[in-house]
Amino acid sequence: MSTESLNRTSDIVGTPSQSIETPRVNVDVLKQRLIEQKKKDRVKRTIIFSTVCVSLGALTLLTY
């Protein structure tokens, strides 16, 4: 190995050509989205449960 190749690689590692910027993430916005999604899921479950209960009640009344 020659010293030229070592110097060349150390220059590349030592001086990066691009600086990497990470995007900022607002945690409060993500929490709010999660809360809204949970509310939607809860409403869906409530509607399904209510529909099943009403259907069972209607079938019970029809059988008598």
N, CA, C and O atoms as a GROMACS GRO file, in nm:
protein
  256
    1MET      N    1   0.084  -0.118   0.000
    1MET     CA    2   0.000   0.000   0.000
    1MET      C    3   0.088   0.124   0.000
    1MET      O    4   0.190   0.130   0.068
    2SER      N    5   0.047   0.219  -0.074
    2SER     CA    6   0.125   0.341  -0.079
    2SER      C    7   0.063   0.445   0.014
    2SER      O    8  -0.054   0.433   0.051
    3THR      N    9   0.138   0.543   0.049
    3THR     CA   10   0.088   0.648   0.138
    3THR      C   11  -0.010   0.738   0.066
    3THR      O   12  -0.092   0.803   0.131
    4GLU      N   13  -0.004   0.744  -0.067
    4GLU     CA   14  -0.098   0.826  -0.142
    4GLU      C   15  -0.241   0.776  -0.125
    4GLU      O   16  -0.333   0.855  -0.106
    5SER      N   17  -0.259   0.645  -0.132
    5SER     CA   18  -0.394   0.590  -0.119
    5SER      C   19  -0.446   0.610   0.024
    5SER      O   20  -0.565   0.637   0.043
    6LEU      N   21  -0.360   0.599   0.123
    6LEU     CA   22  -0.402   0.624   0.262
    6LEU      C   23  -0.441   0.769   0.282
    6LEU      O   24  -0.542   0.798   0.348
    7ASN      N   25  -0.364   0.861   0.227
    7ASN     CA   26  -0.394   1.003   0.240
    7ASN      C   27  -0.525   1.037   0.170
    7ASN      O   28  -0.604   1.117   0.219
    8ARG      N   29  -0.548   0.976   0.055
    8ARG     CA   30  -0.669   1.003  -0.021
    8ARG      C   31  -0.793   0.957   0.057
    8ARG      O   32  -0.893   1.029   0.062
    9THR      N   33  -0.788   0.838   0.117
    9THR     CA   34  -0.904   0.789   0.192
    9THR      C   35  -0.925   0.870   0.319
    9THR      O   36  -1.039   0.893   0.358
   10SER      N   37  -0.820   0.914   0.383
   10SER     CA   38  -0.839   0.993   0.503
   10SER      C   39  -0.898   1.130   0.471
   10SER      O   40  -0.973   1.186   0.550
   11ASP      N   41  -0.864   1.184   0.352
   11ASP     CA   42  -0.923   1.310   0.312
   11ASP      C   43  -1.073   1.295   0.286
   11ASP      O   44  -1.151   1.384   0.320
   12ILE      N   45  -1.113   1.184   0.227
   12ILE     CA   46  -1.253   1.161   0.198
   12ILE      C   47  -1.332   1.145   0.328
   12ILE      O   48  -1.440   1.202   0.343
   13VAL      N   49  -1.277   1.069   0.420
   13VAL     CA   50  -1.346   1.047   0.547
   13VAL      C   51  -1.345   1.174   0.630
   13VAL      O   52  -1.444   1.204   0.698
   14GLY      N   53  -1.237   1.248   0.628
   14GLY     CA   54  -1.224   1.367   0.711
   14GLY      C   55  -1.310   1.484   0.667
   14GLY      O   56  -1.357   1.560   0.752
   15THR      N   57  -1.333   1.499   0.538
   15THR     CA   58  -1.411   1.612   0.489
   15THR      C   59  -1.530   1.562   0.406
   15THR      O   60  -1.516   1.542   0.285
   16PRO      N   61  -1.643   1.540   0.469
   16PRO     CA   62  -1.759   1.494   0.391
   16PRO      C   63  -1.809   1.605   0.301
   16PRO      O   64  -1.808   1.723   0.338
   17SER      N   65  -1.853   1.567   0.183
   17SER     CA   66  -1.895   1.666   0.085
   17SER      C   67  -2.036   1.717   0.113
   17SER      O   68  -2.070   1.830   0.076
   18GLN      N   69  -2.118   1.636   0.178
   18GLN     CA   70  -2.256   1.676   0.206
   18GLN      C   71  -2.283   1.664   0.355
   18GLN      O   72  -2.244   1.566   0.419
   19SER      N   73  -2.349   1.761   0.408
   19SER     CA   74  -2.391   1.750   0.547
   19SER      C   75  -2.533   1.693   0.548
   19SER      O   76  -2.620   1.739   0.475
   20ILE      N   77  -2.554   1.594   0.631
   20ILE     CA   78  -2.684   1.527   0.637
   20ILE      C   79  -2.768   1.596   0.743
   20ILE      O   80  -2.730   1.603   0.860
   21GLU      N   81  -2.884   1.647   0.701
   21GLU     CA   82  -2.974   1.713   0.795
   21GLU      C   83  -3.094   1.623   0.817
   21GLU      O   84  -3.157   1.576   0.723
   22THR      N   85  -3.125   1.600   0.943
   22THR     CA   86  -3.242   1.517   0.974
   22THR      C   87  -3.362   1.608   0.990
   22THR      O   88  -3.351   1.714   1.052
   23PRO      N   89  -3.476   1.570   0.936
   23PRO     CA   90  -3.596   1.654   0.950
   23PRO      C   91  -3.647   1.650   1.094
   23PRO      O   92  -3.636   1.549   1.163
   24ARG      N   93  -3.702   1.761   1.137
   24ARG     CA   94  -3.758   1.770   1.272
   24ARG      C   95  -3.897   1.710   1.274
   24ARG      O   96  -3.975   1.731   1.182
   25VAL      N   97  -3.926   1.636   1.378
   25VAL     CA   98  -4.056   1.573   1.392
   25VAL      C   99  -4.123   1.631   1.516
   25VAL      O  100  -4.066   1.630   1.625
   26ASN      N  101  -4.243   1.682   1.498
   26ASN     CA  102  -4.318   1.737   1.609
   26ASN      C  103  -4.394   1.624   1.677
   26ASN      O  104  -4.487   1.568   1.621
   27VAL      N  105  -4.353   1.592   1.799
   27VAL     CA  106  -4.411   1.479   1.872
   27VAL      C  107  -4.556   1.507   1.908
   27VAL      O  108  -4.638   1.415   1.909
   28ASP      N  109  -4.588   1.631   1.938
   28ASP     CA  110  -4.726   1.665   1.977
   28ASP      C  111  -4.823   1.638   1.862
   28ASP      O  112  -4.935   1.593   1.886
   29VAL      N  113  -4.781   1.666   1.740
   29VAL     CA  114  -4.867   1.640   1.624
   29VAL      C  115  -4.890   1.490   1.608
   29VAL      O  116  -5.001   1.446   1.578
   30LEU      N  117  -4.785   1.411   1.628
   30LEU     CA  118  -4.799   1.265   1.617
   30LEU      C  119  -4.889   1.210   1.726
   30LEU      O  120  -4.968   1.119   1.701
   31LYS      N  121  -4.876   1.263   1.847
   31LYS     CA  122  -4.963   1.219   1.957
   31LYS      C  123  -5.108   1.253   1.927
   31LYS      O  124  -5.198   1.173   1.953
   32GLN      N  125  -5.133   1.371   1.873
   32GLN     CA  126  -5.269   1.413   1.840
   32GLN      C  127  -5.328   1.323   1.733
   32GLN      O  128  -5.446   1.287   1.741
   33ARG      N  129  -5.250   1.288   1.632
   33ARG     CA  130  -5.297   1.196   1.528
   33ARG      C  131  -5.332   1.060   1.586
   33ARG      O  132  -5.432   0.999   1.548
   34LEU      N  133  -5.249   1.012   1.680
   34LEU     CA  134  -5.274   0.884   1.744
   34LEU      C  135  -5.403   0.888   1.825
   34LEU      O  136  -5.481   0.792   1.822
   35ILE      N  137  -5.426   0.997   1.897
   35ILE     CA  138  -5.548   1.011   1.977
   35ILE      C  139  -5.670   1.014   1.886
   35ILE      O  140  -5.771   0.950   1.916
   36GLU      N  141  -5.662   1.087   1.775
   36GLU     CA  142  -5.775   1.093   1.681
   36GLU      C  143  -5.804   0.956   1.620
   36GLU      O  144  -5.920   0.920   1.602
   37GLN      N  145  -5.699   0.881   1.588
   37GLN     CA  146  -5.719   0.747   1.531
   37GLN      C  147  -5.784   0.654   1.634
   37GLN      O  148  -5.870   0.574   1.598
   38LYS      N  149  -5.744   0.666   1.759
   38LYS     CA  150  -5.805   0.582   1.864
   38LYS      C  151  -5.952   0.618   1.882
   38LYS      O  152  -6.034   0.529   1.903
   39LYS      N  153  -5.986   0.746   1.873
   39LYS     CA  154  -6.125   0.788   1.884
   39LYS      C  155  -6.208   0.728   1.771
   39LYS      O  156  -6.319   0.679   1.793
   40LYS      N  157  -6.154   0.732   1.649
   40LYS     CA  158  -6.226   0.675   1.534
   40LYS      C  159  -6.248   0.526   1.552
   40LYS      O  160  -6.356   0.474   1.524
   41ASP      N  161  -6.144   0.456   1.600
   41ASP     CA  162  -6.157   0.313   1.622
   41ASP      C  163  -6.261   0.282   1.730
   41ASP      O  164  -6.337   0.186   1.719
   42ARG      N  165  -6.264   0.364   1.834
   42ARG     CA  166  -6.360   0.344   1.943
   42ARG      C  167  -6.503   0.364   1.892
   42ARG      O  168  -6.593   0.289   1.930
   43VAL      N  169  -6.523   0.465   1.808
   43VAL     CA  170  -6.656   0.490   1.752
   43VAL      C  171  -6.698   0.373   1.664
   43VAL      O  172  -6.814   0.330   1.669
   44LYS      N  173  -6.607   0.322   1.583
   44LYS     CA  174  -6.638   0.208   1.496
   44LYS      C  175  -6.679   0.087   1.580
   44LYS      O  176  -6.778   0.020   1.550
   45ARG      N  177  -6.602   0.058   1.687
   45ARG     CA  178  -6.635  -0.057   1.772
   45ARG      C  179  -6.770  -0.038   1.840
   45ARG      O  180  -6.846  -0.134   1.853
   46THR      N  181  -6.799   0.084   1.883
   46THR     CA  182  -6.927   0.111   1.948
   46THR      C  183  -7.043   0.091   1.852
   46THR      O  184  -7.145   0.033   1.889
   47ILE      N  185  -7.028   0.137   1.730
   47ILE     CA  186  -7.134   0.121   1.630
   47ILE      C  187  -7.156  -0.027   1.599
   47ILE      O  188  -7.270  -0.071   1.590
   48ILE      N  189  -7.049  -0.102   1.583
   48ILE     CA  190  -7.062  -0.245   1.553
   48ILE      C  191  -7.128  -0.318   1.670
   48ILE      O  192  -7.217  -0.400   1.648
   49PHE      N  193  -7.085  -0.289   1.791
   49PHE     CA  194  -7.142  -0.354   1.909
   49PHE      C  195  -7.290  -0.320   1.924
   49PHE      O  196  -7.371  -0.407   1.953
   50SER      N  197  -7.325  -0.194   1.902
   50SER     CA  198  -7.464  -0.152   1.912
   50SER      C  199  -7.550  -0.220   1.806
   50SER      O  200  -7.662  -0.262   1.834
   51THR      N  201  -7.497  -0.231   1.686
   51THR     CA  202  -7.570  -0.297   1.577
   51THR      C  203  -7.595  -0.444   1.610
   51THR      O  204  -7.704  -0.496   1.585
   52VAL      N  205  -7.496  -0.510   1.664
   52VAL     CA  206  -7.513  -0.651   1.701
   52VAL      C  207  -7.617  -0.665   1.812
   52VAL      O  208  -7.702  -0.754   1.806
   53CYS      N  209  -7.613  -0.578   1.912
   53CYS     CA  210  -7.710  -0.586   2.022
   53CYS      C  211  -7.852  -0.559   1.972
   53CYS      O  212  -7.945  -0.630   2.011
   54VAL      N  213  -7.870  -0.459   1.889
   54VAL     CA  214  -8.002  -0.428   1.835
   54VAL      C  215  -8.052  -0.541   1.747
   54VAL      O  216  -8.170  -0.575   1.751
   55SER      N  217  -7.966  -0.600   1.669
   55SER     CA  218  -8.005  -0.713   1.584
   55SER      C  219  -8.048  -0.832   1.668
   55SER      O  220  -8.150  -0.895   1.638
   56LEU      N  221  -7.973  -0.863   1.771
   56LEU     CA  222  -8.012  -0.974   1.860
   56LEU      C  223  -8.144  -0.945   1.929
   56LEU      O  224  -8.228  -1.034   1.943
   57GLY      N  225  -8.164  -0.821   1.972
   57GLY     CA  226  -8.291  -0.784   2.035
   57GLY      C  227  -8.407  -0.796   1.939
   57GLY      O  228  -8.514  -0.843   1.976
   58ALA      N  229  -8.388  -0.754   1.815
   58ALA     CA  230  -8.494  -0.762   1.714
   58ALA      C  231  -8.525  -0.908   1.683
   58ALA      O  232  -8.642  -0.943   1.668
   59LEU      N  233  -8.425  -0.991   1.673
   59LEU     CA  234  -8.448  -1.134   1.648
   59LEU      C  235  -8.521  -1.199   1.764
   59LEU      O  236  -8.608  -1.284   1.744
   60THR      N  237  -8.487  -1.159   1.885
   60THR     CA  238  -8.554  -1.213   2.002
   60THR      C  239  -8.702  -1.176   2.002
   60THR      O  240  -8.787  -1.259   2.032
   61LEU      N  241  -8.731  -1.049   1.969
   61LEU     CA  242  -8.872  -1.006   1.965
   61LEU      C  243  -8.948  -1.074   1.852
   61LEU      O  244  -9.067  -1.104   1.867
   62LEU      N  245  -8.883  -1.099   1.742
   62LEU     CA  246  -8.951  -1.164   1.630
   62LEU      C  247  -8.981  -1.311   1.656
   62LEU      O  248  -9.077  -1.365   1.601
   63THR      N  249  -8.901  -1.375   1.738
   63THR     CA  250  -8.924  -1.517   1.765
   63THR      C  251  -9.039  -1.539   1.860
   63THR      O  252  -9.092  -1.651   1.864
   64TYR      N  253  -9.082  -1.441   1.938
   64TYR     CA  254  -9.195  -1.458   2.031
   64TYR      C  255  -9.323  -1.431   1.966
   64TYR      O  256  -9.428  -1.441   2.030
   0.00000   0.00000   0.00000
